Amino acid sequence: MNLDRRSFLKISAIVGGSFALGLYDVPFGVAQGRGRFAPPPVEPRAFVRIAPDGIVTIIAKNPEGGQGVKTHLPMLIAEELDIDWKDVKVEQADGNAKLYGFQFLGGSTATPMNWDPLRRVGAAWRQMLVSAAATAWGVPESECTTKAGRVLHAASGRSAGYGELVAKAAALTPPALDSVKLKKASEYSIIGTSRKGVDNHAVVTGEPIFGIDVEVPGMLHAVLHKCPVFGGKVKTANTEEIAKMPGVRKVIVVDGTLVDDKVLPLNPGLEPGVAILADTWWQAQSARVSLKVEWDFGPGASQSSAGFAQQAADALKQPFGQVVGGYGDVDTALKSASKVLEATYSYPFLPHNTLEPQGSTASFKDGKLELWSTTQDPASAARVTAKITGISEADVTVHMIRAGGSFGRRYVNDDDAEAAWLSKQAGRPVKITWSREDDMTHDNYRAAATIGLRAGLDAKGSVVAWRQHFVTFGDGKRTPFDAGADPHEFPAGYAPAYQLGMSNSIPLGIRTGPLRAPGANGRAFVLQSFLDELAFAAGRDPLDLQIELLSRPPASGYEFQPQNPFGGTNPERLRGVLETVAEMSSWRKRKKGKGRGMGIAAFFCHMSYFAQVADVSVDAQSRITVHQIWAAGDVGSHVINPRAAENQAFGGIIDGLSQMAQEITLAKGEVEQDNFDKQPLLRMPQVPKIEIQFRRTEFSPTGLGEPMLPPVIPAVTNAVFAATGRRIRTLPLKRSGFAFA
């Protein structure tokens, strides 16, 4: 994905009384800087159909996993098209890069990538419809206006609905999209207004719209019993006995096929195991209970969480394996510091815990594959399944089905690979559905890490030096997916001397991958907690310490890169959300008492800025009650769908609180947690009061799926310290002697 590429839209082919607009490539807009990318020409993609009765069908281009993108992206087109939202129908696109450009669920990218292009789709349509009406009436276009799906000519009193004009509009030469006139923000009637999700009624009434609901004529149901140690293979299995059980149609020993050849594959392709295909899923799952497999566990069986912890502790005693980033003379600054603090933090592997476990449906026939998938990345699903089945990607059709939660898990297409390969072997459609145990023990986990920190303060309590040693997994050169360090994260750039080193020589048998707010969901806990430690050591308010750092000019040797959406922290924006949340929570007037405290934290994540304050109490048994969370966010100039944005923020905060109690541990290479009884989720009575406020700034709008999650964790741990004087440096909470009440 090239973050600097530019894009634009064009109008494309006209088909039978309706017409379509094109979107080509999609820019991130200017998430950090000011101004606008100039879009170059690209190929057409069809997005909108206008029917003769005036009903507008808008194609939702991206996968929907509960984040609301199926509603808020069509809102952008509808706004500039100037159509009444009640006259809009939304249709889910299939995976098709030639038509729709980059289709992806993840990274909070939907809004920044589509804000400008999709509005221009609507504006271009509006201009063509005005041109058609003006030509028919013999009046200047400048005298025509639009409102709620009609073109109006006030001087003559004439008007026409879009459906009446569509055929004539289709025959016109499309406008240059970089020149179409966009509405002023003051004219918006859809953007910035709360709209119900287009699938809400179907969800709450139980209509079959999720991946687990897919039914294809003649399909078999499948389960794949994989080795409990990642990478292990089948030596022997009682397949003949299983094949005779009720409803079982086929039993297949799967040798496995690797797709991504990396240190640890993000997309493992087809893992080894024993597949059972039956008439119903319950028959397949019931037969699985009688399955007896002798495994060759492989080298992964020697790995354990205890072993990882010891290797990390040993690595911290050694020099960095490599320097990831830095500037200034850290050694000299530390030697001259009035006070030097050291601490070691760690956080665990985490699962995704999607409500709907992994699953996919595939039909392989005559060298072509049809896939019904909840993937976050349909292009990747096509690539993986094409490789698994030995066909061209062009021969794969990916139907994007609504997912019951994603959080990064469905970026990996192992379930698609299984369904596709089994369909080819069976000669008929196959639907594979993972059990919860499959889902939790064969996830691509958030990577664990151990971080050693050392920082210096001068006599006034200001930070003069910062050094951190990030210990993670890998072969010394390469690091598993999303297990690395980020040299741009605050306080990088604002500490006068800074160094980030990494050691990545711990072998890892399980695989890692993106989990909501990838990387930041662990590193924010470390960085913001240590800043709180420094403030306490300096006898200062932690808010004042952060404001002071953010008020400095960037350190010599560091340059903020506004042209790169991920190229560092904009100090004005981070300071802005800190000041806003401080005001919301009456931070300056907070009460300090034994057993109750407030904590503050902020972070830049996925192009957006969030600061949060937590109010907690801790009882004599070290049980934590989170009473309230205040959150201030800067996601740019507009919040497209306020109701959905608020829901996303609530969900991210609650998700972050849940993560504080969770972990994945290994013993003899096997994951020890296999269901929710061993993996607690926050219960409704534990959910605090949450107050959200968005700051409107002049930057291009950005996303909300990730950025509210990272700061809630250090806000709570810092509040626990304020309440008890006990510092939480290791997660989950139980590792530090705490638990949620």
C-alpha positions in Angstrom: 0.0 0.0 0.0 1.6 3.3 -1.2 0.5 6.0 1.2 1.7 8.8 -1.0 -0.1 7.8 -4.2 -2.7 10.1 -5.5 -6.0 9.4 -7.1 -9.1 10.7 -8.6 -12.5 9.7 -10.0 -14.1 9.6 -13.4 -17.4 8.9 -14.9 -17.6 5.5 -16.6 -19.9 3.5 -18.8 -23.6 4.0 -19.1 -25.9 1.0 -19.0 -29.5 0.8 -19.9 -31.3 3.8 -18.5 -29.1 4.1 -15.4 -25.5 5.3 -15.3 -22.4 4.7 -13.2 -19.7 6.8 -11.8 -16.1 5.8 -11.4 -13.7 5.8 -8.5 -10.1 4.9 -9.2 -7.4 5.0 -6.7 -8.1 6.5 -3.3 -5.9 9.0 -1.4 -5.6 9.3 2.3 -6.3 13.0 2.0 -4.2 15.2 4.1 -4.5 13.5 7.5 -1.6 15.4 9.1 -0.8 18.4 6.9 -2.9 21.0 5.2 -4.0 21.2 1.6 -5.1 18.6 -0.8 -3.5 16.0 -3.0 -4.0 16.6 -6.8 -5.5 13.4 -8.2 -4.0 11.9 -11.5 -6.1 9.9 -14.0 -6.9 6.3 -13.2 -9.2 3.6 -14.4 -13.0 3.8 -13.9 -15.0 2.0 -11.1 -18.8 1.9 -11.0 -20.3 3.2 -7.8 -23.8 4.5 -8.3 -27.0 3.6 -10.2 -29.9 6.0 -10.7 -33.1 4.3 -11.5 -36.0 5.9 -13.5 -38.1 6.2 -10.3 -35.3 8.3 -8.7 -34.1 5.7 -6.3 -30.3 5.8 -6.1 -28.4 2.6 -5.4 -24.9 3.3 -3.9 -22.3 0.6 -3.9 -20.5 0.1 -0.5 -17.0 -0.6 -1.7 -15.3 -1.8 1.5 -15.9 -4.9 3.7 -18.3 -4.4 6.7 -17.3 -5.9 10.0 -19.4 -3.8 12.4 -17.5 -0.5 12.0 -20.3 1.1 10.0 -18.5 1.7 6.8 -21.4 0.3 4.7 -23.3 3.3 5.9 -20.9 6.2 6.2 -19.1 5.8 2.8 -22.4 5.9 0.9 -23.2 9.0 2.9 -20.3 10.9 1.3 -21.7 10.2 -2.2 -25.3 10.9 -1.3 -24.3 14.3 0.3 -22.7 15.7 -2.9 -25.2 14.0 -5.2 -27.8 16.0 -3.2 -30.2 13.1 -2.7 -32.5 12.5 0.2 -31.1 9.7 2.3 -34.5 8.0 2.4 -34.2 7.5 -1.4 -30.9 5.7 -1.1 -30.3 2.0 -1.2 -27.0 0.5 -0.3 -25.5 -2.5 -2.0 -22.4 -4.4 -0.9 -19.7 -4.7 -3.5 -17.9 -7.9 -4.4 -14.2 -7.9 -4.3 -13.2 -6.3 -7.5 -10.1 -3.9 -7.6 -10.7 -3.1 -11.3 -14.1 -1.6 -10.5 -13.7 -0.3 -7.0 -10.1 0.3 -6.4 -8.5 -0.6 -3.0 -11.0 -2.5 -0.8 -10.0 -3.0 2.7 -11.2 -3.1 6.3 -8.5 -2.1 8.7 -6.1 0.6 9.9 -8.9 3.1 10.2 -8.3 3.9 6.6 -11.8 4.0 5.1 -12.5 7.6 5.9 -9.1 9.2 5.0 -8.9 7.2 1.8 -12.4 7.9 0.6 -13.3 11.3 2.0 -12.3 13.3 -1.1 -12.9 10.8 -3.9 -16.3 9.6 -2.9 -17.6 13.2 -2.4 -16.4 14.0 -5.9 -18.3 11.0 -7.3 -21.5 12.5 -6.0 -20.6 16.0 -7.1 -19.8 14.9 -10.6 -23.2 13.1 -10.9 -24.9 16.2 -9.6 -23.2 18.3 -12.3 -24.2 16.0 -15.1 -27.8 15.9 -14.0 -27.8 19.8 -13.9 -26.3 19.8 -17.4 -29.0 17.5 -18.7 -31.8 19.6 -17.2 -30.3 22.9 -18.4 -29.9 21.6 -21.9 -33.5 20.2 -22.0 -34.9 23.5 -20.7 -32.6 25.8 -22.7 -31.4 27.7 -19.7 -27.9 28.3 -18.3 -26.6 25.7 -15.9 -25.7 28.5 -13.5 -29.4 29.2 -13.0 -30.2 25.6 -11.9 -29.9 24.2 -8.4 -30.5 20.8 -6.9 -32.4 19.7 -3.8 -33.4 16.2 -2.5 -33.0 14.4 -5.8 -34.4 17.1 -8.1 -33.0 19.7 -10.4 -34.7 23.1 -10.0 -34.9 26.2 -12.2 -36.4 28.9 -10.0 -36.9 31.5 -12.7 -39.3 29.3 -14.7 -40.6 27.2 -11.9 -39.5 24.0 -13.6 -38.1 21.0 -11.9 -37.3 17.4 -12.7 -36.4 14.4 -10.7 -33.0 12.7 -11.2 -34.8 9.6 -12.6 -36.4 11.7 -15.3 -33.0 13.1 -16.3 -30.8 10.0 -16.0 -30.9 8.9 -19.7 -29.9 12.4 -20.9 -27.3 12.8 -18.3 -25.8 9.5 -19.3 -25.1 10.8 -22.8 -23.1 13.8 -21.6 -19.3 14.0 -21.5 -18.3 13.7 -17.9 -16.7 16.6 -16.1 -13.0 16.7 -15.0 -13.4 15.5 -11.4 -10.7 17.6 -10.0 -12.7 20.6 -11.1 -16.2 19.7 -9.9 -17.7 22.0 -7.3 -18.1 20.5 -3.9 -20.6 21.8 -1.3 -19.6 24.1 1.5 -19.6 22.4 4.9 -22.4 24.7 5.9 -24.6 23.2 3.2 -24.3 19.6 4.4 -27.5 17.8 5.2 -26.2 14.2 5.5 -22.5 14.5 6.5 -22.4 15.3 10.2 -25.9 13.9 10.9 -26.6 10.6 12.7 -27.8 7.8 10.5 -28.8 4.3 11.5 -26.7 1.5 10.1 -28.2 0.2 6.8 -28.0 -3.3 8.2 -29.3 -2.6 11.7 -32.8 -4.0 11.1 -31.4 -7.2 9.5 -28.9 -7.6 12.4 -31.5 -7.3 15.2 -34.1 -9.4 13.5 -31.8 -12.2 12.8 -31.7 -12.1 9.0 -29.0 -14.3 7.4 -26.4 -11.7 6.5 -23.3 -12.9 8.3 -20.7 -15.3 7.0 -21.9 -18.0 9.4 -25.4 -17.8 7.7 -24.2 -18.5 4.1 -26.0 -21.5 2.5 -25.0 -22.8 -1.0 -27.0 -25.6 -2.7 -25.3 -29.0 -2.4 -22.6 -27.8 0.1 -20.9 -29.9 2.7 -20.0 -28.6 6.2 -16.4 -29.0 7.3 -14.2 -28.8 10.4 -10.4 -28.9 10.3 -8.7 -30.4 13.3 -5.3 -28.8 13.4 -2.2 -29.6 15.5 -2.2 -27.9 18.9 1.3 -26.8 18.2 1.6 -24.5 15.3 3.4 -26.1 12.4 2.9 -29.7 13.6 1.8 -32.4 11.2 -0.3 -35.6 11.2 1.6 -38.8 11.7 -1.4 -41.2 12.0 -5.1 -40.8 12.4 -8.2 -43.1 12.6 -9.7 -41.6 9.4 -11.4 -44.9 8.4 -13.3 -45.1 11.6 -14.3 -41.4 11.4 -15.5 -41.8 7.8 -18.2 -44.3 9.0 -19.8 -42.0 11.5 -23.3 -40.5 10.9 -23.4 -37.8 8.2 -19.7 -37.9 7.5 -19.0 -37.8 3.7 -15.2 -37.5 3.6 -12.2 -37.4 5.8 -9.0 -35.9 4.5 -5.5 -35.7 6.0 -4.2 -32.3 5.1 -0.4 -31.9 4.7 -0.6 -28.1 4.5 0.6 -25.5 2.1 2.5 -22.4 3.1 1.4 -19.2 1.3 3.6 -16.4 2.8 7.2 -17.3 3.2 8.3 -15.0 6.0 9.9 -15.4 9.4 6.4 -16.3 10.6 3.8 -16.4 7.9 0.9 -13.8 8.2 -1.1 -15.9 5.8 -0.2 -19.6 6.6 -2.3 -20.8 3.8 -3.4 -24.3 4.7 -2.3 -25.6 8.0 -1.8 -29.4 8.4 -4.5 -31.4 10.1 -7.5 -33.7 9.6 -10.6 -32.4 7.8 -14.0 -33.9 8.3 -16.7 -33.1 5.8 -20.3 -33.9 6.7 -23.9 -33.1 5.9 -24.1 -30.7 8.9 -21.6 -28.9 10.9 -22.7 -30.6 14.1 -22.1 -34.0 12.5 -18.6 -33.0 11.5 -17.9 -31.5 14.9 -19.3 -34.5 16.7 -17.2 -36.9 14.7 -14.2 -34.8 15.6 -14.6 -35.8 19.2 -13.8 -39.4 18.3 -10.8 -38.4 16.2 -7.5 -39.8 17.4 -4.4 -38.2 15.9 -0.7 -38.9 16.6 1.2 -35.6 15.9 4.7 -34.7 14.9 4.8 -31.5 16.9 8.0 -30.1 15.4 10.3 -27.6 17.0 7.4 -25.4 18.3 6.8 -27.8 21.1 9.9 -26.6 22.9 8.5 -23.0 23.3 6.7 -21.6 26.4 5.8 -18.3 27.9 8.2 -18.9 30.7 10.9 -19.4 28.2 10.1 -16.3 26.3 10.2 -14.2 29.6 13.6 -15.6 30.4 15.0 -14.9 27.0 13.6 -11.3 27.1 15.2 -10.7 30.5 18.5 -12.0 29.2 18.2 -9.8 26.1 17.7 -6.7 28.2 21.1 -7.3 29.8 22.8 -7.2 26.4 23.3 -4.3 23.9 20.6 -3.6 21.3 20.5 -5.9 18.4 19.9 -2.9 16.2 19.1 0.8 16.6 15.7 1.6 15.1 15.7 5.4 15.6 17.1 8.3 17.5 19.0 11.5 17.6 21.1 13.5 20.1 23.7 12.2 22.6 21.7 10.1 25.0 24.7 8.9 27.0 25.9 12.4 27.8 22.4 13.7 28.6 21.8 10.8 31.0 25.2 11.4 32.8 24.4 15.0 33.3 20.7 14.4 34.4 19.7 15.3 38.0 17.6 12.2 38.2 17.6 9.0 36.1 14.7 6.5 36.2 14.7 3.0 34.9 11.8 0.6 34.5 10.9 -2.6 32.6 7.4 -3.1 31.1 5.8 -6.1 29.4 2.6 -7.0 27.7 1.3 -10.4 26.5 0.1 -12.1 23.3 -3.6 -11.3 22.8 -6.3 -13.0 20.7 -8.9 -11.2 18.6 -12.0 -12.7 20.2 -14.3 -12.0 17.3 -17.9 -12.7 18.2 -18.3 -14.7 15.0 -15.5 -17.3 14.7 -13.6 -17.8 11.5 -15.4 -19.5 8.6 -15.8 -19.3 4.9 -17.8 -20.9 2.1 -16.3 -21.9 -1.3 -17.4 -23.5 -4.5 -14.7 -24.8 -6.9 -15.9 -25.8 -10.3 -14.4 -26.0 -13.8 -11.2 -24.3 -12.8 -13.0 -21.3 -11.2 -13.6 -20.5 -7.6 -16.5 -18.6 -6.0 -15.9 -17.5 -2.4 -18.3 -16.2 0.2 -16.0 -14.6 2.7 -15.9 -12.3 5.7 -12.4 -11.2 4.8 -11.1 -7.8 5.5 -9.0 -7.9 2.4 -10.8 -9.5 -0.7 -7.7 -9.0 -2.9 -5.6 -11.0 -0.4 -8.4 -13.7 -0.2 -8.3 -14.0 -4.0 -4.5 -14.3 -4.0 -4.3 -16.9 -1.2 -7.1 -19.1 -2.5 -5.8 -18.9 -6.1 -2.4 -20.1 -4.9 -4.0 -22.9 -2.8 -6.1 -24.2 -5.7 -3.6 -23.6 -8.5 -5.7 -21.2 -10.5 -5.4 -17.6 -11.6 -6.6 -14.8 -9.3 -8.7 -13.6 -12.2 -10.7 -16.9 -11.8 -11.6 -16.2 -8.2 -14.8 -14.3 -7.3 -15.0 -13.0 -3.8 -18.4 -12.1 -2.4 -17.9 -9.9 0.6 -20.2 -11.0 3.4 -20.8 -9.0 6.6 -18.5 -10.2 9.4 -19.4 -10.5 13.1 -16.3 -8.6 14.2 -12.9 -8.4 12.7 -10.4 -6.3 14.6 -7.6 -7.4 12.3 -8.2 -11.2 12.5 -9.9 -11.4 9.1 -7.0 -9.8 7.3 -5.6 -13.3 7.4 -7.3 -15.7 5.0 -6.6 -19.1 6.5 -10.3 -20.0 6.6 -10.8 -19.0 3.0 -7.8 -21.2 2.0 -9.3 -24.1 3.9 -12.8 -23.8 2.3 -11.3 -23.3 -1.2 -8.9 -26.3 -1.0 -11.6 -28.6 0.5 -14.1 -27.6 -2.1 -11.6 -28.6 -4.8 -11.0 -32.0 -3.1 -14.6 -32.7 -2.5 -15.9 -31.6 -5.9 -18.7 -29.7 -4.4 -19.2 -26.5 -2.3 -17.8 -26.6 1.2 -18.5 -24.4 4.2 -16.0 -24.5 7.0 -16.8 -23.1 10.4 -14.3 -22.9 13.2 -15.2 -23.7 16.8 -14.4 -21.1 19.4 -11.5 -23.4 20.5 -10.2 -23.4 16.9 -10.5 -19.6 16.8 -8.7 -18.9 20.1 -5.9 -21.5 19.7 -5.0 -20.8 16.0 -5.3 -17.1 15.9 -2.7 -14.7 14.6 -2.0 -13.0 17.9 -1.0 -9.5 19.0 2.7 -9.9 19.6 4.0 -9.8 23.1 7.0 -7.6 24.0 9.3 -6.6 26.9 10.6 -3.0 27.0 13.4 -1.6 29.1 13.3 2.2 29.6 15.7 4.7 31.0 15.1 8.5 31.1 16.7 11.5 32.6 15.3 14.6 34.3 17.0 17.9 34.9 16.8 19.9 38.1 13.5 21.5 37.0 11.9 18.2 36.3 12.1 18.4 32.5 12.9 15.4 30.4 16.4 15.6 28.9 16.9 12.1 27.6 15.0 9.0 26.7 16.2 5.5 25.8 14.2 2.3 25.3 15.2 -1.2 24.5 12.4 -3.0 22.7 12.7 -6.8 23.0 10.6 -8.9 20.6 10.6 -12.0 18.4 12.4 -12.8 15.1 15.7 -14.1 13.7 17.8 -11.1 14.5 17.1 -9.5 11.1 13.4 -9.9 10.4 10.6 -9.5 12.9 7.1 -11.2 12.7 4.2 -9.2 11.5 3.4 -6.2 13.8 5.9 -7.3 16.4 8.3 -4.4 15.9 9.0 -1.0 17.4 8.0 2.4 16.0 10.6 5.2 16.1 7.9 7.9 15.5 5.9 7.5 18.6 5.8 10.3 21.2 8.0 11.3 23.0 10.2 10.7 20.0 10.9 14.2 18.5 10.3 16.1 21.7 12.7 14.6 24.2 16.0 16.5 23.6 18.0 13.2 23.2 16.3 10.0 22.2 17.2 6.4 21.2 15.1 3.4 20.4 16.9 0.1 20.1 15.4 -3.3 19.3 16.5 -6.9 20.0 14.5 -9.4 17.9 16.2 -12.8 18.2 13.7 -14.8 20.2 12.3 -17.6 17.9 8.5 -17.9 17.8 6.4 -20.8 16.8 2.9 -19.2 16.8 2.1 -16.4 14.3 1.3 -12.8 15.0 -0.8 -10.3 13.2 -2.7 -7.0 13.5 -5.1 -6.5 16.4 -7.2 -3.4 16.7 -4.8 -0.5 17.0 -1.9 -2.7 15.9 1.3 -2.1 17.9 -0.1 1.0 19.6 -2.4 -1.1 21.7 0.7 -2.3 23.7 3.2 0.5 23.2 0.9 3.2 24.4 0.6 1.4 27.8 4.4 1.4 28.1 5.2 5.0 26.9 2.4 6.8 28.6 2.9 4.9 31.9 6.6 5.7 31.9 5.8 9.4 31.3 3.6 9.2 34.3 6.4 7.7 36.3 8.7 10.6 35.2 6.1 13.2 36.2 5.8 11.6 39.7 9.5 11.5 40.1 9.7 15.1 39.2 6.9 16.1 41.5 4.9 17.4 38.6 1.4 17.0 37.2 1.7 14.4 34.3 -0.5 16.7 32.2 2.0 19.5 32.6 4.9 17.3 31.7 3.3 16.2 28.5 2.2 19.7 27.6 5.7 21.0 28.2 7.2 18.3 25.9 4.6 19.1 23.2 5.2 22.8 23.4 8.9 22.5 22.5 10.1 22.8 19.0 11.0 19.5 17.5 14.4 18.3 18.7 17.4 18.8 16.5 17.8 15.9 14.2 14.0 15.1 14.1 11.6 16.4 11.6 7.8 16.0 11.7 6.6 14.8 8.2 3.1 16.0 7.5 3.1 14.5 4.0 3.3 11.0 5.7 0.1 10.2 7.6 2.1 8.0 9.9 5.3 10.1 10.0 5.2 11.3 13.6 3.0 13.2 16.1 1.6 16.6 15.4 2.2 18.4 18.8 -0.6 20.9 18.4 -3.2 18.1 17.9 -2.0 15.9 20.7 -1.8 18.9 23.0 -5.3 19.9 21.9 -6.9 16.6 23.0 -5.0 16.6 26.2 -6.2 20.1 27.1 -9.7 19.2 26.1 -9.9 16.0 28.1 -8.4 17.8 31.1 -11.3 20.4 30.9 -13.9 17.7 30.4 -12.8 15.8 33.5 -12.0 18.8 35.7 -8.5 17.3 35.9 -7.0 20.4 37.6 -9.5 20.1 40.4 -9.3 16.4 40.8 -9.5 15.0 44.3 -6.6 12.8 45.6 -7.4 10.2 48.2 -6.4 6.8 49.3 -8.1 4.1 47.2 -9.3 6.5 44.5 -7.5 8.3 41.7 -7.5 9.7 38.2 -5.0 9.0 35.4 -4.4 10.7 32.1 -2.9 9.4 28.8 -2.9 10.4 25.1 -1.7 8.8 21.9 -1.5 9.4 18.1 -2.7 6.2 16.4 -3.7 5.6 12.8 -3.8 9.3 11.8 -6.1 10.3 14.7 -5.5 11.8 18.2 -7.1 10.7 21.5 -6.6 11.6 25.1 -8.4 10.0 28.0 -8.8 10.4 31.7 -9.9 7.5 33.9 -11.5 7.7 37.4 -10.9 4.5 39.3 -11.1 3.1 42.8 -9.2 0.1 44.2 -10.5 -1.9 47.2 -8.5 -3.7 49.8 -8.4 -6.8 47.7 -6.8 -4.9 44.8 -10.0 -5.0 42.8 -10.4 -2.1 40.3 -13.6 -0.3 39.6 -13.4 2.1 36.6 -16.1 4.7 37.4 -15.7 7.0 34.4 -13.7 7.5 31.2 -13.5 10.9 29.6 -12.2 10.8 26.0 -11.3 13.7 23.6 -10.6 12.9 20.0 -9.3 14.8 17.0 -10.3 13.1 13.8 -10.2 16.1 11.7 -12.7 18.5 10.3 -15.8 16.3 10.2 -17.4 13.4 12.0 -19.4 11.8 9.1 -21.9 9.8 11.2 -21.8 11.0 14.8 -23.9 8.2 16.2 -21.7 5.6 14.6 -18.6 7.5 15.7 -19.7 7.5 19.3 -20.4 3.8 19.1 -17.0 3.1 17.7 -15.4 5.1 20.5 -17.4 3.4 23.2 -16.5 0.0 21.7 -12.8 0.7 21.4 -12.6 1.9 25.0 -14.5 -1.1 26.3 -12.3 -3.4 24.1 -9.2 -1.8 25.6 -10.4 -2.4 29.1 -11.1 -6.0 28.3 -7.5 -6.4 26.9 -6.1 -5.4 30.3 -7.4 -8.7 31.7 -6.5 -11.0 28.8 -3.5 -13.0 27.7 -2.4 -15.9 25.5 0.3 -18.1 27.1 2.1 -21.1 25.7 3.2 -24.4 27.4 5.1 -26.9 25.3 4.1 -24.9 22.3 0.4 -25.1 22.9 -1.9 -22.2 23.6 -3.3 -22.6 27.1 -6.5 -20.5 26.7 -9.1 -22.1 24.5 -12.4 -20.4 25.4 -13.9 -17.4 27.2 -13.8 -19.1 30.6 -10.1 -18.6 30.4 -10.2 -15.3 28.5 -12.4 -12.8 30.4 -14.3 -10.1 28.6 -15.5 -7.0 30.4 -19.1 -7.5 31.7 -21.8 -5.0 31.3 -21.8 -4.1 35.1 -18.1 -3.4 34.8 -18.5 -0.9 32.0 -17.8 2.7 33.2 -19.7 5.8 32.3 -18.0 7.1 29.1 -18.1 10.7 27.8 -16.8 11.4 24.3 -16.0 14.8 22.8 -14.6 15.4 19.3 -12.5 18.5 18.5 -13.1 19.9 15.1 -9.8 20.8 13.4 -8.9 21.9 9.9 -7.3 18.5 8.9 -8.9 16.0 6.5 -11.1 13.6 8.4 -9.6 10.4 9.7 -10.8 7.0 11.1 -12.1 5.8 14.4 -11.7 2.0 14.5 -8.4 2.1 16.3 -7.3 5.3 17.8 -9.5 5.5 20.9 -8.2 2.1 22.3 -4.5 2.7 23.1 -4.8 5.5 25.7 -7.5 3.9 27.8 -5.1 1.3 29.1 -2.4 3.7 30.5 -5.1 6.1 31.7 -6.4 3.3 33.9 -3.0 2.0 35.1 -1.9 5.6 35.9 -5.2 6.1 37.8 -4.5 2.9 39.8 -1.1 4.3 40.7 -2.7 7.5 41.8 -5.1 5.5 44.0 -2.7 3.0 45.5 0.9 4.1 44.9 1.5 0.7 43.1 2.7 0.9 39.6 1.4 -1.6 36.9 4.3 -2.4 34.6 3.1 -5.8 33.4 -0.2 -6.9 31.8 -2.6 -8.6 32.2 -3.7 -7.0 35.5 -3.4 -10.3 37.4 0.4 -10.3 36.7 0.6 -7.2 38.8 -1.8 -8.4 41.5 -4.9 -6.6 40.3 -8.3 -7.6 38.8 -11.4 -5.8 37.8 -14.1 -5.8 40.4 
